[in-house]
Every structure is written in structure tokens, then in C-alpha cells.
Amino acid sequence: MVSIVEPKRESSPSADGPIKSGMMDNEGFTAGKVNKPIVVSTWNYGMQANKAAWKILSTGGRALDAVETGVKVLEADRKIHSVGLGGIPDRDAHVTLDACIMDENSNIGAVAGLEYIAHPISVARRVMEKTPHWLLVGNGALQFALSQGFKKENLLTEESRKEWKKWLKKSLYKPKITIENHDTIGMIAMDVNGNLSGACSTSGLAYKMHGRVGDSAIIGAGLYVDNKVGAATATGHGEEVVRIAGSHLVVELMRQGKKPEAACRTAVERIMKLRKEKIMDIQVGFIAMNKKGEYGAYCLRSGFKYAVYDSKGPRLIDPEFAVK
């Protein structure tokens, strides 16, 4: 039987761990005040990405440059097996990458099923800025990347190959989304001019079917930005996020007046209503930011954390979740 967890509110953060949802400084906003610049990203490793993004934001740089730079830090990290170089492969030992990016002017770019290129987020930006299209896939995305000067390299590290060989012994496929296992980096930011941008990058579910694409390459699912309203990005099982056009839904709920956390919660609850008993095998989370720089998140089950960096410094937050 599914047990729904009611939101918990606490008066002050613990010094011994991540801040709990509901303790956030942004609850004390005064009328007209905007918390900018600010960057918010998914999972524990978002702290690393945010640090790089903050260097750009804190010196007056553009949000688009910040989110690309932040995501690239994780794409290049061999120790992170869910993004870029060193990503866990599909069942045929191919490391295939998905990414998308969106700026304050609703310009969009994405790649899906991209092999041999360590920085799909930068290729996605080139698609946005250098082509009349928004999405390139597979070999077409690779050929475009090479034409733009990106280096072709083997993305399957020895460590990831060893993990794949272990998996081959039984070839069981029941992915669980946790920080220890596999997932997406999603990042949204607001710069000193109040402009929003977002980026999303992943190597997808571990041992997925070759050719599978999740939500991270899909504008409106894995990422959405409306510079008049706010931005959102998703993490977890991409099929469930695509099912409800999740990030677009969160932004539209903020347009209707919901705070970021409440908008994220409504999106998660919609998945719960659609999927019913199947939610026991699913993890989905959303993070969001509005034009005031207020931020929030909500997820289906515990285990997900998100990172924030603003003028008050960096911090890791445990959001509320629905299923115990």
C-alpha cells in the first residue's frame, strides 16, 4: 500500500546535513525583491556544477553561459557515470548522450543519441545557434558536432566497461533512479539582468535499449524556460516526465500563480494519478524557479537532493516527497 507523506516544516536548518524543504531563505521575500543571480541544479553533484556556473553569474555573465559551463563540468568528470564521459552504456555497450538547452528568448537546441562527443550540451547550443533546427539525433548529430570542431573520443571508460560486463551476466533491466546509480544533470539560472536559461544533459538510463531517448533532449519535458514566468527541469524516469510534458507543466502552473515547490508537487501528483500502482518502480523529481528567484522542488520518493547557489552561498537541499 502506498503511503503519502505530508509536507514537514521546520523552523531552522540543521548544521549537520542538507537543508530541508520549507526552510528556504526565499520564503521571506519582500514585495518587488528579486533573488538574482541564482543557479539551481539537480542532485548532489549539482554543487560542483553550480560552483562553475556561479563564477559567471557573480561577475555579471549571462545565464545561458552559466548553465552550459556548469553542465560541462559534470560531462567531463569520469567519476560521474550518468553524464558525458564515463557514462554507463546501453545494453550494447554504446555510450549515447542526450542534452538540451534553452535561453531567455525561447531559442532551443538539443541532441539525442549522440556518441563519441563528451560535451553534448555544447553541441546542443551549436544546434540552437548555428542551424535552422532544434534537434539533431544519432549519426547526424555526430557529423554536425565534428563539423563544428568537436573532438571525437571514446566515452566508455574502463570502469564503466567493467560494470557493463557485470550486468551482462544476468542482463536484468529494472532501472532504479538514485544518485548512486544513474541520472540527469538539470540546471536553471537567473542572471543579474533577470534573464533565465536552462540546460539538461544525461547518458540516459543504464543499460537502456540502444536508441532509447528519455526526457533530457525534449524541450517541454526535461527542460522548459519562459523568461516572463520561470524555468523548470526534471530528473528521474524520462518516460514519466515526457508523459505529462513535465517541465512545461510546472512553468504553466507557476504562470497560474503557484509557487515553485507547489508547481513541482502538482506535476508529481499528476504522474501518480496516471501511473497508480506502477509508481512503486518510478522516481521522478522537478526543480523550478520563478522570476523572483524563488525556487523549489518536489519528488516522488526520497533520495533526491538539489543544489542552490546565490548571494547567500551554496547549499544542498532535501525536497519534500510523496511516497514513503
Buried (B, 14 or more C-beta within 10 A) or exposed (E): EEEEEEBEEEEEBEEEEBBBBBBBBBEEEEEEEBBBBBBBBBBBBBBBBBBBBBEBBBEEBBBBBBBBBBBBBBBBBBEBBBBBBBBBBBBEBBBBBBBBBBBBEEBBBBBBBBBBBBBBBBBBBBBBEEEEEBBBBBEBBBEBBBEBEBEEEEBBBEEBBEBBEEBEEEEEEEBBBBBEBBBBBBBBBBBBEBBBBBBBBBBBBBBBEEEBBBBBBBBBBBBBBBBEBBBBBBBBBBBBBBBBBBBBBBBBBBBEEBBBBBBBBBBBBBBBEEBEEEBEEBBBBBBBBBBBBBBBBBBBBBBBBBBBBBEEEBBBBBBBBBBE
